Structure formats: structure tokens, C-alpha cells
Amino acid sequence: VYDRYRLFSDPIYRTALGKAMWGTSLYDLNWLTDAWDTLLESCNPIIIYCLPPFERVQDNVMRDDDNLVVRRAIDQIYHGYVAQCAMLSARYPVVVYDYTDPASLEDCLNYITLDLQ
């Protein structure tokens, strides 16, 4: 289990926070494509995106001082994950979990259970 695996998060956070994009393989199309394929085809993971409503995420970030750095970019970060989730779900198994919806947890657990059988 990985939380915020860099292959997923770095392209989103670096762009949203205005960090340098050069000097990292994460912005080389061939390297990034190969890295995605290697990861996703070698271990066949279940990708789970935690995507509660944007308003809830924004409220949580604004109230938590541990998130000072990302406050100004939470809209870009959140919608970066939405876009990435949509793109990956066309090719790989992706589950969206919304902790504000009790049925979402059950759906997520059912998907995982079926996949592991």
C-alpha cells in the first residue's frame, strides 16, 4: 500500500506549486510512459483515489496548519487528481473513494475483495 506515490503525486504537486519541472524524468514523456506501464503492468495494482467533494477538501486544508504550503494551490491539486483519475481509469483498475459517502467505503471494499479473489 502506497499513499501519495511519487509517480502519481509529483507531476500534480510540482505543477500546482510552481516547482521546477526540468531536471526530473517525471516530465520526459517516454520515461513517464514507461514508468507507468512498468508499475501498473508488473504488479497489477488497484489504484484508489480519495476524492471527497472539493468543498470538503478545501475546508479541511484551510483549517489545518500542516497544509499551509498547499492552500494556495488546492484547487489545482484536487483537479489534477480528478484529471489523472479519469485518464487512468480508461486503462487501469481505478476506484474512487469518498469518505463523506458511507456507501463509497462499501463499494471500495467490495471492489478490492472481488479483485483479490
MODELLER restraints for C-alpha pairs under 7 A, 6 or more apart:
rsr = mdl.restraints
at = mdl.atoms
rsr.add(forms.Gaussian(group=physical.xy_distance, feature=features.Distance(at['CA:11:A'], at['CA:26:A']), mean=6.63, stdev=0.5))
rsr.add(forms.Gaussian(group=physical.xy_distance, feature=features.Distance(at['CA:12:A'], at['CA:77:A']), mean=6.02, stdev=0.5))
rsr.add(forms.Gaussian(group=physical.xy_distance, feature=features.Distance(at['CA:12:A'], at['CA:80:A']), mean=5.71, stdev=0.5))
rsr.add(forms.Gaussian(group=physical.xy_distance, feature=features.Distance(at['CA:13:A'], at['CA:77:A']), mean=6.24, stdev=0.5))
rsr.add(forms.Gaussian(group=physical.xy_distance, feature=features.Distance(at['CA:14:A'], at['CA:21:A']), mean=6.93, stdev=0.5))
rsr.add(forms.Gaussian(group=physical.xy_distance, feature=features.Distance(at['CA:16:A'], at['CA:73:A']), mean=5.76, stdev=0.5))
rsr.add(forms.Gaussian(group=physical.xy_distance, feature=features.Distance(at['CA:16:A'], at['CA:76:A']), mean=5.60, stdev=0.5))
rsr.add(forms.Gaussian(group=physical.xy_distance, feature=features.Distance(at['CA:16:A'], at['CA:77:A']), mean=5.98, stdev=0.5))
rsr.add(forms.Gaussian(group=physical.xy_distance, feature=features.Distance(at['CA:17:A'], at['CA:73:A']), mean=6.39, stdev=0.5))
rsr.add(forms.Gaussian(group=physical.xy_distance, feature=features.Distance(at['CA:21:A'], at['CA:27:A']), mean=6.55, stdev=0.5))
rsr.add(forms.Gaussian(group=physical.xy_distance, feature=features.Distance(at['CA:25:A'], at['CA:31:A']), mean=6.21, stdev=0.5))
rsr.add(forms.Gaussian(group=physical.xy_distance, feature=features.Distance(at['CA:25:A'], at['CA:32:A']), mean=6.88, stdev=0.5))
rsr.add(forms.Gaussian(group=physical.xy_distance, feature=features.Distance(at['CA:26:A'], at['CA:32:A']), mean=5.64, stdev=0.5))
rsr.add(forms.Gaussian(group=physical.xy_distance, feature=features.Distance(at['CA:46:A'], at['CA:93:A']), mean=5.74, stdev=0.5))
rsr.add(forms.Gaussian(group=physical.xy_distance, feature=features.Distance(at['CA:46:A'], at['CA:94:A']), mean=6.19, stdev=0.5))
rsr.add(forms.Gaussian(group=physical.xy_distance, feature=features.Distance(at['CA:47:A'], at['CA:93:A']), mean=6.36, stdev=0.5))
rsr.add(forms.Gaussian(group=physical.xy_distance, feature=features.Distance(at['CA:47:A'], at['CA:94:A']), mean=4.79, stdev=0.5))
rsr.add(forms.Gaussian(group=physical.xy_distance, feature=features.Distance(at['CA:47:A'], at['CA:95:A']), mean=6.15, stdev=0.5))
rsr.add(forms.Gaussian(group=physical.xy_distance, feature=features.Distance(at['CA:48:A'], at['CA:94:A']), mean=5.88, stdev=0.5))
rsr.add(forms.Gaussian(group=physical.xy_distance, feature=features.Distance(at['CA:48:A'], at['CA:95:A']), mean=4.76, stdev=0.5))
rsr.add(forms.Gaussian(group=physical.xy_distance, feature=features.Distance(at['CA:48:A'], at['CA:96:A']), mean=5.73, stdev=0.5))
rsr.add(forms.Gaussian(group=physical.xy_distance, feature=features.Distance(at['CA:48:A'], at['CA:97:A']), mean=6.74, stdev=0.5))
rsr.add(forms.Gaussian(group=physical.xy_distance, feature=features.Distance(at['CA:49:A'], at['CA:95:A']), mean=6.29, stdev=0.5))
rsr.add(forms.Gaussian(group=physical.xy_distance, feature=features.Distance(at['CA:49:A'], at['CA:96:A']), mean=4.89, stdev=0.5))
rsr.add(forms.Gaussian(group=physical.xy_distance, feature=features.Distance(at['CA:49:A'], at['CA:97:A']), mean=6.00, stdev=0.5))
rsr.add(forms.Gaussian(group=physical.xy_distance, feature=features.Distance(at['CA:50:A'], at['CA:96:A']), mean=5.96, stdev=0.5))
rsr.add(forms.Gaussian(group=physical.xy_distance, feature=features.Distance(at['CA:50:A'], at['CA:97:A']), mean=4.71, stdev=0.5))
rsr.add(forms.Gaussian(group=physical.xy_distance, feature=features.Distance(at['CA:50:A'], at['CA:98:A']), mean=5.84, stdev=0.5))
rsr.add(forms.Gaussian(group=physical.xy_distance, feature=features.Distance(at['CA:51:A'], at['CA:96:A']), mean=6.38, stdev=0.5))
rsr.add(forms.Gaussian(group=physical.xy_distance, feature=features.Distance(at['CA:51:A'], at['CA:97:A']), mean=5.95, stdev=0.5))
rsr.add(forms.Gaussian(group=physical.xy_distance, feature=features.Distance(at['CA:51:A'], at['CA:98:A']), mean=5.29, stdev=0.5))
rsr.add(forms.Gaussian(group=physical.xy_distance, feature=features.Distance(at['CA:52:A'], at['CA:98:A']), mean=4.28, stdev=0.5))
rsr.add(forms.Gaussian(group=physical.xy_distance, feature=features.Distance(at['CA:52:A'], at['CA:99:A']), mean=6.09, stdev=0.5))
rsr.add(forms.Gaussian(group=physical.xy_distance, feature=features.Distance(at['CA:52:A'], at['CA:100:A']), mean=6.22, stdev=0.5))
rsr.add(forms.Gaussian(group=physical.xy_distance, feature=features.Distance(at['CA:58:A'], at['CA:74:A']), mean=6.67, stdev=0.5))
rsr.add(forms.Gaussian(group=physical.xy_distance, feature=features.Distance(at['CA:61:A'], at['CA:67:A']), mean=5.70, stdev=0.5))
rsr.add(forms.Gaussian(group=physical.xy_distance, feature=features.Distance(at['CA:61:A'], at['CA:71:A']), mean=6.29, stdev=0.5))
rsr.add(forms.Gaussian(group=physical.xy_distance, feature=features.Distance(at['CA:62:A'], at['CA:71:A']), mean=6.36, stdev=0.5))
rsr.add(forms.Gaussian(group=physical.xy_distance, feature=features.Distance(at['CA:95:A'], at['CA:108:A']), mean=6.46, stdev=0.5))
rsr.add(forms.Gaussian(group=physical.xy_distance, feature=features.Distance(at['CA:97:A'], at['CA:104:A']), mean=5.63, stdev=0.5))
rsr.add(forms.Gaussian(group=physical.xy_distance, feature=features.Distance(at['CA:97:A'], at['CA:105:A']), mean=6.42, stdev=0.5))
rsr.add(forms.Gaussian(group=physical.xy_distance, feature=features.Distance(at['CA:97:A'], at['CA:108:A']), mean=6.39, stdev=0.5))
rsr.add(forms.Gaussian(group=physical.xy_distance, feature=features.Distance(at['CA:98:A'], at['CA:104:A']), mean=5.72, stdev=0.5))
rsr.add(forms.Gaussian(group=physical.xy_distance, feature=features.Distance(at['CA:99:A'], at['CA:105:A']), mean=6.92, stdev=0.5))
